[in-house]
C-alpha cells in the first residue's frame, strides 16, 4: 500500500508540475494583444482551398470568398481538388465561369488522391503570389479577415499569421463543450504567440510568406504544425490574430465530435514526434524551449500520466477507499494553480467574437472538456503507435454539417 500511494502521488505531482510550469512560463511572457494597423500593405495573395468530395459546401465557400474586400487584381483563388468523385469540380468550374472578371478562380485537378500534404505541395508549385494563404472548405470568415491577416506580414520578422476559430452550430452539448474548450485553447495559443510562436497556425485560415515555404515532407498528417515549424526554422516567428475569426460548424453529435478530436489528436501527435528535433532546440528560440515542449507534454506525456493516475486510483479504491478519497482532494488541490493561470490567460486574451461563443459560459466546463479530451488523446496515441499514421481520411458521418456564412461584428 505505501508503494501504491507513493506511485500515485509522484505521478500526480509530475502531472500537475508539468502543467503549472508550462502555463506559468506562458503567463510570464504574455502581453496584451495589439491588433494590426492598416498601412496599405497589399501584396499579391494566392488563396488555397483543398477539396475532396465537397459538393455540399464548396458553392457556399466560394460565395464567401467572393465577399472578400481584398483588391481583386491582387488575389487569386486556387482550388486543389484531390480526385473528387462527386460534383465538386463542376461546381468550381461553373462558379469560375459565372464570376469571370470579378475574381480569378483556378481549378487544379489531381487525378489520384494522395492526401492533403500532396495537395498543398501541388498548390505551392502553382502559387506565384507573395502570400500563400490557406482556408478550409467548411469554414467561413468576414470580408476583412484576409486583409487583417496579411497586414501582420508587413513586419519583416513575421513569416506566418493565423486566424482564430469561432465554433458555431447551435445549442448541442457537443457545441457547448467545444465553445468552452475553445476559449482556453485560444488563450493558450495567444500566450504562445506572445512568447515566440503559437504551436501551430490554423490551416482553416492562415497566411504565409510564399518565399520562405518549402514543399512539405511526404507522409505528414498535420500541415498546420509542419508549416509552422518550417516557418520558425527559417528564423521567422508566427502570430495569432484574435480579430481575424473564422467560423466553423461543429460536429452535430457528441460521437462525431469525439471522432473529429480523435483524428485531430492523432495528427498532432504524429507531427510532434516527427518534428521532435525542435524539442529544446535553441535554434528555434522560445518556440523550441518553451512552446513545443509544453505541447509535447500536453499531447503525448499528459495522456499517459493521466492513464497511470487513473489506474493507480482504481487500485487504491480497492485497497483503501479513504486513501482514494484523500487522493482526490490532493489532485484537486494540485490542479488549482494551473486553473488559476488559465483563468488569467483567458482574461488577457479575448475579443467580441470569443465572448459571444455560445457555450455554457463556464471556463471550468472548458477545463473539464480539456480533461475529457485527454482520454481521446490517449486512444489516438495508441492507434498511432499500433498502426502508424493515416494520411488519407474518409469524411466521418456528422462531421460536415452545413455551414452558414457569417460576418464578424
C-alpha positions as CSV (number, residue, x, y, z in Angstrom):
1,X,0.0,0.0,0.0
2,X,2.7,2.6,0.8
3,X,4.3,1.8,-2.6
4,X,1.0,2.3,-4.3
5,X,0.4,5.6,-2.6
6,X,4.0,6.8,-3.5
7,X,3.5,5.9,-7.1
8,X,0.1,7.7,-7.2
9,X,1.2,10.9,-5.6
10,X,4.5,11.1,-7.5
11,X,2.6,10.7,-10.8
12,X,0.0,13.2,-9.8
13,X,2.8,15.6,-8.8
14,X,4.6,15.2,-12.1
15,X,1.4,15.8,-14.0
16,X,0.5,18.9,-12.0
17,X,4.0,20.3,-12.1
18,X,4.3,19.9,-15.9
19,X,1.1,21.9,-16.5
20,X,1.9,24.5,-13.8
21,X,5.4,25.2,-15.1
22,X,4.4,25.3,-18.7
23,X,1.4,27.6,-18.1
24,X,3.4,29.9,-15.7
25,X,6.1,30.5,-18.3
26,X,3.5,31.3,-20.9
27,X,1.8,33.7,-18.5
28,X,5.0,35.5,-17.6
29,X,5.6,36.1,-21.3
30,X,2.1,37.2,-22.1
31,X,1.4,40.7,-23.3
32,X,-1.9,42.4,-24.1
33,X,-2.7,41.9,-27.8
34,X,-2.5,44.9,-30.1
35,X,-4.3,44.5,-33.4
36,X,-2.5,45.3,-36.7
37,X,-2.9,48.8,-38.0
38,X,-3.7,49.1,-41.7
39,X,-1.0,50.8,-43.7
40,X,-2.0,50.0,-47.2
41,X,0.2,46.9,-47.3
42,X,-1.5,44.8,-50.0
43,X,0.8,42.1,-51.5
44,X,-0.4,39.6,-54.0
45,X,-2.2,36.6,-52.5
46,X,-2.8,33.0,-53.6
47,X,-5.8,31.7,-51.5
48,X,-5.7,27.9,-51.5
49,X,-8.8,25.7,-50.9
50,X,-8.1,21.9,-50.9
51,X,-11.1,19.8,-51.7
52,X,-12.2,16.2,-51.8
53,X,-15.9,15.4,-52.4
54,X,-17.1,18.8,-51.1
55,X,-20.0,19.4,-53.5
56,X,-22.3,20.1,-50.5
57,X,-20.3,23.1,-49.3
58,X,-17.9,24.3,-52.0
59,X,-20.5,26.6,-53.6
60,X,-21.2,28.5,-50.3
61,X,-17.4,28.6,-49.6
62,X,-16.7,30.3,-52.9
63,X,-19.6,32.8,-52.4
64,X,-18.0,33.6,-49.0
65,X,-14.6,34.2,-50.7
66,X,-16.3,36.4,-53.2
67,X,-17.2,38.8,-50.4
68,X,-13.5,39.5,-49.5
69,X,-12.7,43.2,-49.6
70,X,-9.1,42.5,-50.7
71,X,-8.3,44.1,-54.1
72,X,-9.4,41.6,-56.8
73,X,-6.4,42.2,-59.0
74,X,-4.1,41.1,-56.2
75,X,-5.7,37.9,-55.2
76,X,-6.2,34.5,-56.9
77,X,-8.2,31.6,-55.6
78,X,-6.7,28.1,-56.3
79,X,-8.9,25.1,-55.6
80,X,-6.8,22.0,-55.5
81,X,-9.2,19.0,-55.9
82,X,-7.9,15.6,-55.0
83,X,-9.8,13.3,-57.3
84,X,-13.3,14.1,-56.1
85,X,-16.0,11.6,-57.3
86,X,-18.9,14.0,-56.7
87,X,-19.8,17.3,-58.4
88,X,-17.1,19.4,-56.7
89,X,-15.1,20.2,-59.8
90,X,-18.2,21.0,-61.9
91,X,-19.4,23.5,-59.2
92,X,-16.0,25.2,-59.1
93,X,-15.9,25.5,-62.9
94,X,-19.4,26.9,-63.0
95,X,-18.6,29.5,-60.3
96,X,-15.3,30.5,-62.1
97,X,-17.2,31.0,-65.4
98,X,-20.1,33.0,-63.8
99,X,-17.7,35.3,-62.0
100,X,-15.0,35.7,-64.6
101,X,-13.8,39.2,-64.5
102,X,-14.8,39.6,-60.8
103,X,-12.4,37.2,-59.2
104,X,-9.8,34.8,-60.5
105,X,-10.6,31.2,-59.6
106,X,-8.4,28.4,-60.8
107,X,-9.1,24.7,-60.5
108,X,-6.1,22.4,-60.2
109,X,-7.2,18.7,-60.7
110,X,-5.3,15.8,-59.2
111,X,-6.0,12.5,-60.8
112,X,-5.2,10.5,-57.7
113,X,-6.0,11.3,-54.1
114,X,-2.7,11.3,-52.2
115,X,-3.8,13.3,-49.1
116,X,-3.7,16.9,-48.0
117,X,0.1,17.2,-47.9
118,X,0.4,16.3,-51.5
119,X,-2.4,18.7,-52.4
120,X,-0.7,21.6,-50.6
121,X,2.6,20.8,-52.3
122,X,0.8,21.0,-55.6
123,X,-0.6,24.4,-54.5
124,X,2.9,25.5,-53.7
125,X,4.0,24.6,-57.2
126,X,1.1,26.5,-58.7
127,X,1.1,29.6,-56.5
128,X,3.2,32.6,-57.7
129,X,1.9,35.3,-55.3
130,X,3.8,36.9,-52.5
131,X,1.5,35.5,-49.9
132,X,0.4,31.8,-49.6
133,X,-3.0,31.7,-47.8
134,X,-4.9,28.6,-46.7
135,X,-8.5,28.1,-45.9
136,X,-10.7,25.0,-45.5
137,X,-13.8,24.5,-47.5
138,X,-16.1,24.1,-44.4
139,X,-15.3,27.4,-42.8
140,X,-16.4,31.0,-43.5
141,X,-14.9,34.3,-42.5
142,X,-15.7,38.1,-42.5
143,X,-14.8,40.1,-45.6
144,X,-11.9,41.9,-43.9
145,X,-10.2,38.8,-42.5
146,X,-7.6,38.3,-45.3
147,X,-6.6,42.0,-45.2
148,X,-6.2,41.8,-41.4
149,X,-4.0,38.7,-41.6
150,X,-1.8,40.0,-44.4
151,X,-1.2,43.3,-42.5
152,X,0.9,41.4,-39.9
153,X,3.2,40.2,-42.7
154,X,4.4,43.8,-43.2
155,X,6.6,43.1,-40.2
156,X,9.8,41.6,-41.7
157,X,10.2,39.3,-38.6
158,X,6.8,37.6,-39.1
159,X,6.5,34.7,-41.5
160,X,3.0,33.4,-40.8
161,X,-0.2,34.5,-39.2
162,X,-3.3,32.6,-38.2
163,X,-7.0,33.4,-37.7
164,X,-8.9,32.2,-34.7
165,X,-11.7,29.6,-34.7
166,X,-15.2,30.6,-33.5
167,X,-17.3,27.4,-33.4
168,X,-20.9,27.7,-34.4
169,X,-23.7,25.2,-34.7
170,X,-26.5,25.7,-32.2
171,X,-27.1,24.5,-28.7
172,X,-26.0,20.9,-28.8
173,X,-23.9,19.6,-25.9
174,X,-21.0,18.9,-28.3
175,X,-21.1,22.6,-29.5
176,X,-21.2,23.9,-25.9
177,X,-18.3,21.9,-24.8
178,X,-16.3,22.9,-27.9
179,X,-17.1,26.6,-27.3
180,X,-15.9,26.4,-23.7
181,X,-12.8,24.5,-24.7
182,X,-12.0,27.0,-27.5
183,X,-11.8,29.9,-25.0
184,X,-9.0,28.1,-23.2
185,X,-7.4,26.9,-26.5
186,X,-7.3,30.4,-28.0
187,X,-5.9,31.9,-24.8
188,X,-3.0,29.4,-24.7
189,X,-2.3,29.9,-28.4
190,X,-2.2,33.7,-27.9
191,X,0.1,33.3,-25.0
192,X,2.4,31.0,-27.1
193,X,2.4,33.7,-29.8
194,X,3.4,36.3,-27.3
195,X,6.2,34.1,-26.0
196,X,7.5,33.4,-29.5
197,X,5.3,31.5,-32.0
198,X,2.0,29.6,-31.5
199,X,2.2,25.8,-31.6
200,X,0.5,25.9,-34.9
201,X,-1.2,28.2,-37.4
202,X,-4.7,27.0,-38.2
203,X,-5.0,25.8,-41.8
204,X,-8.7,26.8,-41.7
205,X,-7.5,30.4,-42.2
206,X,-3.8,31.4,-42.2
207,X,-1.3,33.2,-44.4
208,X,2.4,32.7,-45.1
209,X,5.3,34.4,-46.9
210,X,5.5,32.3,-50.0
211,X,9.2,32.9,-50.5
212,X,10.1,31.0,-47.3
213,X,7.9,28.0,-47.7
214,X,9.4,24.7,-48.9
215,X,7.5,21.5,-50.0
216,X,6.1,19.5,-47.1
217,X,7.6,16.2,-46.4
218,X,5.5,13.2,-47.7
219,X,3.6,11.2,-45.1
220,X,2.5,14.1,-42.9
221,X,-0.8,14.2,-41.1
222,X,-0.8,17.8,-39.8
223,X,0.1,20.5,-42.3
224,X,-0.7,23.2,-39.6
225,X,2.3,22.1,-37.5
226,X,4.5,21.2,-40.4
227,X,4.1,24.7,-41.9
228,X,4.6,26.5,-38.6
229,X,7.8,24.5,-37.8
230,X,9.0,25.2,-41.3
231,X,8.5,29.0,-40.9
232,X,10.2,29.0,-37.5
233,X,13.2,27.0,-38.9
234,X,13.8,29.9,-41.3
235,X,14.1,32.3,-38.4
236,X,10.6,33.9,-38.7
237,X,8.0,34.0,-36.0
238,X,4.3,33.4,-36.4
239,X,1.3,35.2,-34.9
240,X,-2.3,34.6,-33.9
241,X,-4.8,37.4,-34.6
242,X,-7.9,37.2,-32.3
243,X,-9.5,39.9,-34.5
244,X,-9.4,37.7,-37.6
245,X,-12.0,35.0,-36.8
246,X,-13.2,32.1,-38.9
247,X,-16.4,30.3,-38.3
248,X,-16.7,26.5,-38.3
249,X,-19.8,24.5,-37.8
250,X,-19.2,21.9,-35.1
251,X,-19.9,18.2,-35.4
252,X,-23.6,17.6,-34.9
253,X,-23.3,14.9,-32.2
254,X,-21.1,14.0,-29.3
255,X,-19.9,10.9,-31.1
256,X,-19.0,12.8,-34.3
257,X,-17.2,15.4,-32.1
258,X,-15.1,12.6,-30.5
259,X,-14.3,11.2,-34.0
260,X,-13.1,14.7,-35.0
261,X,-11.0,15.1,-31.9
262,X,-9.5,11.6,-32.3
263,X,-8.4,12.4,-35.9
264,X,-7.0,15.8,-34.9
265,X,-5.3,14.4,-31.9
266,X,-3.5,11.7,-33.8
267,X,-2.4,14.2,-36.5
268,X,-0.9,16.5,-33.8
269,X,0.8,13.6,-32.1
270,X,2.3,12.4,-35.3
271,X,3.6,15.8,-36.2
272,X,5.1,16.3,-32.7
273,X,7.0,13.1,-32.9
274,X,8.0,13.7,-36.5
275,X,9.5,17.1,-35.6
276,X,11.0,16.1,-32.3
277,X,14.2,17.8,-33.3
278,X,12.5,21.0,-32.3
279,X,12.4,20.0,-28.6
280,X,14.7,22.2,-26.6
281,X,16.5,23.3,-29.8
282,X,17.9,26.7,-29.2
283,X,17.8,27.4,-32.9
284,X,14.0,27.7,-32.7
285,X,14.1,30.3,-29.9
286,X,11.5,30.0,-27.2
287,X,9.3,28.0,-29.6
288,X,11.8,25.2,-29.2
289,X,12.5,25.8,-25.5
290,X,9.0,26.6,-24.2
291,X,6.1,26.2,-26.6
292,X,7.0,22.9,-28.3
293,X,8.0,21.1,-25.1
294,X,4.8,22.2,-23.4
295,X,2.6,21.0,-26.3
296,X,4.6,17.7,-26.4
297,X,3.8,17.3,-22.7
298,X,0.1,18.1,-23.3
299,X,-0.4,15.8,-26.3
300,X,1.8,12.9,-25.5
301,X,3.1,12.8,-22.0
302,X,0.0,14.0,-20.2
303,X,-2.5,11.4,-21.6
304,X,-0.1,8.6,-20.5
305,X,0.3,10.1,-17.0
306,X,-3.4,10.6,-16.6
307,X,-4.0,6.9,-17.6
308,X,-1.4,5.9,-15.0
309,X,-3.0,8.0,-12.3
310,X,-6.5,6.6,-13.1
311,X,-5.2,3.0,-12.9
312,X,-3.4,3.7,-9.6
313,X,-6.5,5.4,-8.3
314,X,-8.7,2.4,-9.1
315,X,-6.2,0.1,-7.3
316,X,-6.2,2.4,-4.3
317,X,-10.0,2.3,-4.1
318,X,-9.8,-1.5,-3.9
319,X,-7.3,-1.4,-1.1
320,X,-8.5,1.7,0.9
321,X,-11.5,3.8,-0.1
322,X,-10.4,6.5,2.4
323,X,-6.9,6.8,0.8
324,X,-8.6,7.1,-2.5
325,X,-10.7,10.0,-1.2
326,X,-7.6,11.8,0.1
327,X,-6.0,11.3,-3.4
328,X,-9.0,13.1,-5.0
329,X,-8.6,16.0,-2.6
330,X,-4.9,16.2,-3.3
331,X,-5.4,16.0,-7.1
332,X,-7.9,18.9,-6.9
333,X,-5.6,21.0,-4.8
334,X,-2.7,20.3,-7.2
335,X,-4.8,21.5,-10.1
336,X,-5.8,24.9,-8.6
337,X,-2.6,26.8,-9.7
338,X,-2.9,25.7,-13.3
339,X,-6.6,26.5,-13.4
340,X,-5.8,30.0,-11.9
341,X,-3.2,30.6,-14.6
342,X,-5.6,29.5,-17.4
343,X,-8.3,31.9,-16.0
344,X,-5.8,34.7,-16.0
345,X,-4.8,34.0,-19.6
346,X,-8.4,34.0,-20.7
347,X,-8.9,37.4,-19.1
348,X,-5.9,38.7,-21.0
349,X,-6.8,37.3,-24.4
350,X,-10.4,37.9,-25.5
351,X,-12.4,39.6,-28.3
352,X,-16.0,40.3,-29.0
353,X,-16.3,37.2,-31.2
354,X,-14.8,35.0,-28.5
355,X,-17.0,36.4,-25.8
356,X,-20.1,35.7,-28.0
357,X,-19.3,32.0,-28.3
358,X,-22.4,30.1,-27.2
359,X,-21.1,27.6,-24.7
360,X,-22.1,27.1,-21.1
361,X,-20.2,30.2,-20.3
362,X,-18.1,28.4,-17.7
363,X,-14.4,28.2,-18.1
364,X,-14.4,25.4,-15.6
365,X,-16.5,23.3,-18.0
366,X,-13.9,24.1,-20.7
367,X,-11.2,22.8,-18.3
368,X,-13.3,19.6,-17.8
369,X,-13.7,19.2,-21.5
370,X,-9.9,19.5,-21.9
371,X,-9.5,16.8,-19.3
372,X,-12.0,14.6,-21.2
373,X,-10.2,15.1,-24.5
374,X,-7.1,13.8,-22.8
375,X,-8.8,10.4,-22.9
376,X,-9.3,10.8,-26.7
377,X,-5.6,11.7,-27.0
378,X,-4.6,8.5,-25.2
379,X,-6.7,6.5,-27.6
380,X,-5.2,8.3,-30.6
381,X,-1.7,7.8,-29.3
382,X,-2.3,4.0,-29.0
383,X,-3.8,4.0,-32.6
384,X,-0.8,5.8,-33.9
385,X,1.7,3.5,-32.1
386,X,0.0,0.4,-33.3
387,X,-1.0,1.2,-36.9
388,X,1.1,4.2,-37.8
389,X,-0.1,7.4,-39.5
390,X,-3.2,7.7,-41.7
391,X,-2.6,10.2,-44.4
392,X,-6.0,9.9,-46.2
393,X,-9.2,10.2,-44.3
394,X,-12.8,9.5,-45.3
395,X,-15.3,12.0,-44.1
396,X,-16.9,10.7,-40.9
397,X,-20.7,11.0,-40.7
398,X,-21.8,14.1,-38.8
399,X,-18.6,16.0,-39.1
400,X,-19.6,18.1,-42.1
401,X,-22.8,19.9,-41.1
402,X,-24.0,22.7,-43.4
403,X,-22.1,26.0,-43.0
404,X,-23.6,29.4,-42.6
405,X,-21.9,32.5,-44.0
406,X,-21.3,34.8,-41.0
407,X,-20.0,38.3,-40.6
408,X,-18.0,39.5,-37.6
409,X,-19.2,42.4,-35.6
